[in-house]
Amino acid sequence: MKRLIFVTFVLAFSCTTLKSELSIPPNETFILGEENKKNYSAELINKSNLAIKLKKENKNTSELIQESQLASKDEIRILVNNFEIVKLINENNKLVKIEVKLNRGIEGMRYVKN
């Protein structure tokens, strides 16, 4: 019985996802994972009526790896390697809200002006 409780406890905490709502101000970019040293996955859900750009880049060389658009009310799941960053670019004149679900804690997040 003790073993079953322990296994359940470990599984419950090892399968944890981190969920947050992110607000990206007009004409700003949110950079995710600049200091991160491990691979991770992210599920992004656009809660706004405006689209944003997504760019995955090599954080050492700034080489573009992948570029896409996250349309209004759309969602995407991305896998990010330890040498990559993700840029969520709001080129609109209004605030955009994105729901973010990460499979682990990520180091290095900030906003920059476009």
Kinemage of the C-alpha trace (Angstrom):
@kinemage 1
@onewidth
@group {chain A} dominant
@subgroup {mainchain}
@vectorlist {calphas} color= white
{ca met a 1} P 0.000 0.000 0.000
{ca lys a 2} L 2.814 2.420 0.867
{ca arg a 3} L 4.443 1.667 -2.486
{ca leu a 4} L 1.229 2.477 -4.373
{ca ile a 5} L 0.871 5.817 -2.587
{ca phe a 6} L 4.527 6.671 -3.314
{ca val a 7} L 4.205 5.794 -7.031
{ca thr a 8} L 1.004 7.850 -7.305
{ca phe a 9} L 2.721 10.790 -5.567
{ca val a 10} L 5.741 10.635 -7.920
{ca leu a 11} L 3.563 10.377 -11.031
{ca ala a 12} L 1.398 13.279 -9.941
{ca phe a 13} L 4.384 15.587 -9.570
{ca ser a 14} L 6.379 14.322 -12.556
{ca cys a 15} L 3.472 14.990 -14.953
{ca thr a 16} L 2.948 18.557 -13.801
{ca thr a 17} L 2.457 21.277 -16.377
{ca leu a 18} L 2.857 24.972 -15.741
{ca lys a 19} L -0.021 27.092 -17.007
{ca ser a 20} L -0.086 30.860 -17.268
{ca glu a 21} L -1.757 33.620 -19.224
{ca leu a 22} L 0.646 35.924 -20.978
{ca ser a 23} L -0.228 39.477 -22.071
{ca ile a 24} L 1.910 40.839 -24.894
{ca pro a 25} L 1.662 44.628 -25.209
{ca pro a 26} L 1.191 46.291 -28.603
{ca asn a 27} L 4.289 46.227 -30.835
{ca glu a 28} L 6.319 44.141 -28.375
{ca thr a 29} L 7.901 40.697 -28.491
{ca phe a 30} L 7.984 38.155 -25.675
{ca ile a 31} L 11.134 36.000 -25.693
{ca leu a 32} L 10.906 32.600 -24.038
{ca gly a 33} L 13.832 30.425 -22.945
{ca glu a 34} L 16.961 32.580 -23.266
{ca glu a 35} L 18.662 30.973 -20.262
{ca asn a 36} L 17.021 27.561 -20.560
{ca lys a 37} L 19.345 24.531 -20.688
{ca lys a 38} L 16.821 21.705 -21.234
{ca asn a 39} L 14.375 20.703 -23.966
{ca tyr a 40} L 10.722 21.489 -23.289
{ca ser a 41} L 7.321 21.601 -24.923
{ca ala a 42} L 4.877 24.496 -24.970
{ca glu a 43} L 1.221 24.661 -25.854
{ca leu a 44} L 0.177 28.153 -26.907
{ca ile a 45} L -3.469 29.212 -27.191
{ca asn a 46} L -4.329 32.611 -28.625
{ca lys a 47} L -7.168 34.032 -26.500
{ca ser a 48} L -7.342 37.273 -28.489
{ca asn a 49} L -9.036 38.381 -31.691
{ca leu a 50} L -5.660 39.236 -33.258
{ca ala a 51} L -2.945 37.024 -34.750
{ca ile a 52} L 0.701 36.995 -33.637
{ca lys a 53} L 3.911 35.724 -35.213
{ca leu a 54} L 5.932 32.887 -33.704
{ca lys a 55} L 9.619 32.489 -34.412
{ca lys a 56} L 11.875 29.731 -33.160
{ca glu a 57} L 15.554 30.720 -33.387
{ca asn a 58} L 18.955 29.347 -32.456
{ca lys a 59} L 19.835 31.361 -29.360
{ca asn a 60} L 23.572 31.270 -30.134
{ca thr a 61} L 23.508 32.266 -33.813
{ca ser a 62} L 20.037 33.915 -34.166
{ca glu a 63} L 19.422 31.611 -37.153
{ca leu a 64} L 15.705 31.232 -37.909
{ca ile a 65} L 14.613 27.627 -37.376
{ca gln a 66} L 10.851 27.937 -37.769
{ca glu a 67} L 8.344 30.713 -38.351
{ca ser a 68} L 4.563 30.549 -38.164
{ca gln a 69} L 1.511 32.550 -37.219
{ca leu a 70} L -0.827 31.922 -34.321
{ca ala a 71} L -4.247 33.035 -35.550
{ca ser a 72} L -7.033 34.319 -33.356
{ca lys a 73} L -8.452 31.578 -31.071
{ca asp a 74} L -5.964 29.067 -32.523
{ca glu a 75} L -3.554 26.804 -30.632
{ca ile a 76} L -0.206 25.225 -31.378
{ca arg a 77} L 2.112 22.819 -29.610
{ca ile a 78} L 5.831 23.276 -30.134
{ca leu a 79} L 8.884 21.325 -29.047
{ca val a 80} L 11.844 23.513 -28.151
{ca asn a 81} L 15.437 22.272 -27.930
{ca asn a 82} L 17.855 23.543 -25.302
{ca phe a 83} L 19.675 25.719 -27.886
{ca glu a 84} L 16.497 27.464 -29.125
{ca ile a 85} L 14.386 30.440 -28.074
{ca val a 86} L 10.798 31.216 -29.001
{ca lys a 87} L 9.691 34.730 -29.907
{ca leu a 88} L 6.007 35.666 -29.691
{ca ile a 89} L 5.722 38.838 -31.765
{ca asn a 90} L 2.752 41.179 -31.410
{ca glu a 91} L 2.765 43.549 -34.395
{ca asn a 92} L -0.740 44.770 -33.599
{ca asn a 93} L -1.756 48.045 -31.971
{ca lys a 94} L -3.652 46.195 -29.235
{ca leu a 95} L -2.734 43.867 -26.379
{ca val a 96} L -2.742 40.130 -27.188
{ca lys a 97} L -3.413 37.430 -24.576
{ca ile a 98} L -1.853 33.981 -24.927
{ca glu a 99} L -2.454 30.993 -22.662
{ca val a 100} L 0.829 29.146 -22.174
{ca lys a 101} L 1.214 25.576 -20.903
{ca leu a 102} L 4.789 24.399 -20.331
{ca asn a 103} L 5.887 20.902 -19.372
{ca arg a 104} L 8.641 22.301 -17.103
{ca gly a 105} L 9.928 25.538 -15.607
{ca ile a 106} L 11.747 27.674 -18.180
{ca glu a 107} L 14.544 30.137 -17.440
{ca gly a 108} L 14.959 33.428 -19.257
{ca met a 109} L 11.832 35.327 -20.294
{ca arg a 110} L 11.545 39.003 -21.215
{ca tyr a 111} L 9.782 41.607 -23.354
{ca val a 112} L 11.478 43.717 -26.037
{ca lys a 113} L 10.159 46.473 -28.292
{ca asn a 114} L 9.617 45.533 -31.970
